Amino acid sequence: MLADSDTRWKWGALTAYRIQSDIRLDGYLLRGRATPTVRQLDEVGARADSLREIRGVDFVRSLDRTVCDVVVLACVGGAVQAMLHGLGRAWQGAERRPVVVTGYVGVVYEKLADGLLLRHGADVVLANSRHDADRFREVYRGVGADDGSVVECALPFLGGDRYRRDGDTGTQHPYTVVFAAQPSVPENRADRTYLLRRAVEHARRHPDREVLIKLRSKPGEHTTHIEELPYQKLATKAPGGLPANCRLVYGNMGEVLDRTDLMVTVSSTAALESLHRGIPTAVLTDLGVREVLGNHHFLGSGCLASWDELDAGHRPEPDADWLARQGVAAAGDYEQAFDAARARVTALRTADRLPPLTPYYTARTAPGYLPGILARHGLDPHGAPVAGHADAPEETGGLRRVARETVREAARGAYRHGVQRVAPAIRRWGQL
């Protein structure tokens, strides 16, 4: 399994176990700006039998020598496309090859066509709901590509005990409101400061409640999306500071949901986890219902609400039909959601011979787009390793290895500093 961020690691590893529980899982982390830290991987809680950080070109090279049955590509679309071309070339003429599976880590609310076409060519493209499966097939048919790879399932990390009733989840705790923050939604300081202020005000209005601001990463860490304005820094500037019943928290989302009585978010996938467990869930409309925020995905869900309504005691009631279309198996049929994916992978894995990987994007269909995608991962326009990338040793020993890791961490730190400090300052100067 190849992943390029903490959330995609979670999706990829748990998807592998949903498809087949008794497996050996070899995990690879694609080296890049969002490569997760050890703390992030521990927080996710999805384990692998082995773990290695690797470049894309070396992943292709290692799969040419490694015997495995299934490859799960849990990466951004461009990385998936590069691996499909690289692996397809590496496996040319092979009598047998692994089954290649890919998909999305959560709600698909932007870049639908772009992301899907970059994933085309995998044997199985998992859709997390009936709604997504219909959209995926429509996109593939729209460009004349085969849509037979699309298989409906559900998000692999839904689960946990059902919410019982007001304040009663089996543990002793105050009525708990959780605001699930997102790294890039919204992205500007004013909107993020507003959301933080409203969460703090809710805590002050309801001193008998506990308000938890659930954060994805600590300063300096990166996730799937770039976070230029961490809530941790905004919280230090909150007028009067955070009240005693309001605090920032990290940790596994499932464990946080164990004590949640009301989930509040703009458009986080955490809303689907919460709804799956029957926890009252509010998708905020304070900043509008807009595609750029992703909360338009929840139209018809019954969950749209504002902080004013929540302050007044409103508890959204989700629409059952919407939940069913979105793969939120609140009725209890969640375990069956992976039957089709399991059957498809098993049929492909036991087939006498699999056809070559044939992505929609080729040197003929996308000559101005595909070469750049492949080059970012050390591959030429035909999917072959570029000489400079392929010849460079992946592993070095002793002091050289330590030096490379030190330089790499320094480069990541400089990148994060640029994203979180320099870039916002430049934009502010440009507005003067």
N, C-alpha and C positions, 0 to 999 in steps of 0.2 A: 504494500500500500504506500503510495506516494502522496504526501500532503505538504502544503506550503504555508499554513497558518494554524493557530490553535483551534479555531472553530472547524476548519476543514479536517484537521486531524481527528477531532471528535466525530465528525460525520463519517469519515472514511473508515475509521477503526470499528465503530459501532455498526456501520453498514455491513462490513465484512462478517461480523459475528451474527448479524441478523440473517445473512444469506446462508451461513454454515457455522454452527456454534463450536463444533469440535475441530478447530483449525490451528495451525501454526501461523501466526501473523508476524511477518517481517515488515517493520515500519521504516520508511525513508522520509526524511524531512528535506524538502527542496530548499537549497540555500538561497536566501534572498532577504529583502528588507523586513519581511514579516515572519521569519523563522522563529517559532516559539521558544521561550526559555524553559528551563526545567520546571520552574514554578508554575508556568502556564500549563504545561503538560500534566503536572500533578493535579492541578485544579480541575482540568477536564475529566480526569479519572479513567480514560480509555487506555488500556495497557496493550503492549505488544511484546512478543517474545524476543525481538531484537530491535534495535533502533540505531539509525545512522543518518547523519547529515550528509547531503550529497548534492552534486551539481546535476542538472538535467541530462547533460551529455553522458555523464558517468552512470546515471540510472539506466539509460538506454544500453550502455555497454554492459552493465551488470546483469540486466535481464536477458542479454544474449547468451550469458553463461549460466544463469540460474534456472533450475527446474522448479516451476510453480504451476499451479492450476488456474488461479485467478489473480488478476492485477486490478486493484482499485485505484483510480486516479482522482484524488480529492484535491484538486487544484483550481486556480483561476482558469478561465477558458483558454487563454493563450498558451499556458503551460500544458493543458490537456492536448491541445492541437499539436504542439511540438512533439509531445511524447507519442502521440498516435503516428505521426510521420516517421519519427525516429525508430519506434518499435516495429512499425510496418516494414521498414526497410531492413531492419536487423533480422526479422523473421522470414524474409523472402526465401522461398524454397524449402522451409522447414516442414517436416512431416506433421508435427504437432506444435501448437502454440497455446499460451494461456488465453483465457476469456478476459476481455477488457471491459471493466465496468466504470461508469462515471455518473455524475449527477450534480445536484445543487445542495448547499448546506442549509438552506432555509427558504424564506419567502422570496420569490422571484418577482420583483416589482420594477426592475429597470434592465435595460440592455438585453431584452428577451431574445431578439433575433441574433444579435451579435454573440451572446454567450452560447446559445444553442448550436449555431452553426460551427462554432469553435469546438464543440463537443461531438459533433457528428463524425462518425467513423468508428466510435466505440461499439462493441457488440451489444452492450446494454446501457441505455441512458435512463436513469431512474427519475421518475417524476413523483414528487412527494404528495400528490393528491390527484383526484380525478380532474379537477380544474386545471392543474398543470399539465397532466397527460394530454388533455384535449388541445391545449395551447401549443404544446411541443409538437404534436403531430401536424397541426395546422401550419406551423412555421416550416417544417421539413417538406411537407407537400407543396407549400407555396414556392419553393425554389426547385421543385422537381427531384428532391432527394428522398431516399428510402426512409420511411418512418417506422419500420419494423423493429427498430432498436428500443423504442420508447416503451417502458414498462411502469405501470402505476404501482406505487407502494405508499410509504408514509415516512415522516422524519424518524430516523432510527433512535433518537434519544428521548422520545416521549415516554412517560412512565411515572411511577411514584404512586403513593396512596391518594385515593380520592378525597377531595375536600368534603368535610362533613356538614358543618353549618357554622353560623357566625361564631368566630373565635374558638371553634372546637375542632382542632386537627389532631387531637390525641396528646398534645403537649401543653404545658402551662406557659403561657406567654401573653403579653398584651395584644390587643387587636393590632395587627401589623400590616402596614401599607408599604409595598415595595415599588420603587420607581426604577425600572430597568433602563439604565442609560445606554446609549449607543455611541460608538467612536466617531461616527461621521454624520449622524442625523440628530438634530440639525447641525450645520457646520459652522455657523457664525457665532461670534461671542455674545451678541445681544440675545439671540434666541436661547442659547445654552444657559446664559445667566438667568433669563426669565424662567426656564423650566426648573432650575435649581432653586430660585427664589420661591416659586409656587410650592415646591415640595417642602421647603423650610416653613413657609407660612401655614401649610396644612398641619405640620407638626405643632406649631404654636396654637392653632385654632383647636386642636384636639390633643390636649396634654395627656389624655388617657391612652392615646395610641402611640405606637412606635413606627417611625418612618425610616425605612432603610433605602439608601441610594446604592443600588447594586451596580458595581463597576466591573468592566471586563478585564482591564489591565492596569498595572501600576505605571507611574511615570517612567518613560524610557523603554517600556515594552510596546510592541506593536501587535495588532491583530489583523484580521482580514482587511479592515479599512484603516486608513491613516487617521489618527486623532491629533488634531492640531491644538485643541484647547481642552485638555483633560479637566474633568470636573473637580479633581483633587485640588488643582490650582485655583479654580474659580471659588471653591468652598473656603479657601483661606481668606478670600476678600469679601465673603458674605457679611453684610452689616450686622453687627452683634454676634457674629459667629453662629455655629449650628447649635440649636437648643439641645438639651440633655436627651430628648427623646427622638433625635434625628442624627443618624450617623452614616458614614460611608462603609460599605462592606464589599468583600471579595468572596471568592469561594465558588464551589459547584452550584450551578443554578438550581438543580434538583434539591439540594439540601436547603437552599434559601426558600424554595417553594414549600418545603415541609412546614414552615411556620407562617406562610403568607395568607392573609385574609382578603387582600385586595391588591391585584397587580396593575400597575400603571406604566404605560410606555408610549412612545410615539409610533413605532412600527417594529419593535424587536421581535425576533422569532420566539423570545421568551413568552410572548403573548399566547402562542400556540401551545407551548408547554403548559402554561397556566390553564388555558381553556381545556386541554386534554384531561386535567385533573379536576375540572369543575370549579376552579377558583374564580370568583368574580374578577373580571378583567376589563380594564378601561384603556382604550386607544385614544390618545389625546387629540382634540381638535383645536386647541388654543392657537396654534400657528397655522391654522387652515388645514383643509384636507387636500393635499397636493402630491402629485407624482414624485416630486423631488424629496419629499419626506417619507414616502412609502406607505403612509397611512391610508391612501386610496385603496390599497389592497383589502382593507377591512370594510369597504362599503357593503352594506347588507348584513353585516355580522351582528348588529345590535350592540356593539361594544364601543362605538364612538361616543366620546363624552369630553367635557371640559373640566379643568380644575375647579371652576366655580360650582359645577354640578356635584363634583365629588366632595367638595367642602360642605355642601348642603346635605350630604348623606346618600346621594344617588349610587346605586349599585347596578351596573349594566347586566342585562339578561341576554345571553347569546342566542342567535337564531339557529335552531337545530339543523335546518337544511343547509345553511351556510357552513356549519361545522363539518357536516358529512362531505360536502364538495371539496373542502380544504384538507381532508385527510386527518382531521382531528377526531379520532375514534372515541368520542366521549361515551358512546353507548356500550363500549366494552369489547368490540371486535378488533382491537388493535393487533393482536398476535397474528390474525389472518391477513393483515395488510401486506405481509411480506411473502405470502405464498406464491404469488405470480412471479416475483423476482427470483425466489429460490428455485422454482421449477424451470424458469428460463435459463438460469445460470447452469443448473444441473444438466439440462438437455444439451447445452452448448459444450459443457465440459466433457461429456461422455460421447460426443459425436465423433465419428471416424476421422473427420477432417473439417477444419474451419476455413472459410474463405479468407483471403487477404484483407487486412484492414484497409478500408476505402473511404477516407474522409471526403466530405463535399468540397472542401477547399483544396485545390491543387494548383500547380504552376499554370494551368490553363484557365481555371475558373477565377483565381484571385492572384494574378501575377504581381500586382502592386501591393498586396497585403501580406500574403503568406511568407515570402522570404524574410521579412523583418521579424515576424513572430518566431520563425525557426532560428534565426541568427541570435536572438536573445538567449537561446538555450544551447548555443554551440553547435547548431546543425546548419548544413547548407540547404539550398532550395530543394534538394532531393531527399532530405532527411538524413543525410550522412554526416557523421561528426566532422566539424571543421578541424583541419590539421592542428592549428594552434591549441584548440581546446582538448582535442583527443590526446595529444602528445603530453600535455602537462600532467604530472602525477597527481592523483587525487589525494593520496595519503602520504605524508612525510613523517619521519620519525624525529625523536629527540628535540633539540633546540629549534630546528627548522619548523616543526609542527607547532610548537609553542609560539614561535614568532608569528607564524601565519595566523593563528587563532587570535593573538593579541592585536595584530593589525586589523583583522576582520572585525573584531569587537569595537575597535576604535573607529573604524569606518561606519559601522552601524550607529555608534553614538553620535558621530558627526551628522549623519543623515537625520537621525531623530531630532537633534538640536535644530537642524535646518528646517525641518517640517514644523516643529512646535514653537520655535522662537523667531527664526530669521524670516521665513516665508510670510507669516502673519504681519510682521513689522513692515516688510516691503509693500504688502497690499495696503496697509494703512497709509504709508507714505504716498502711494499712488492715488489715494482718494483725497489728498490735501489740495 
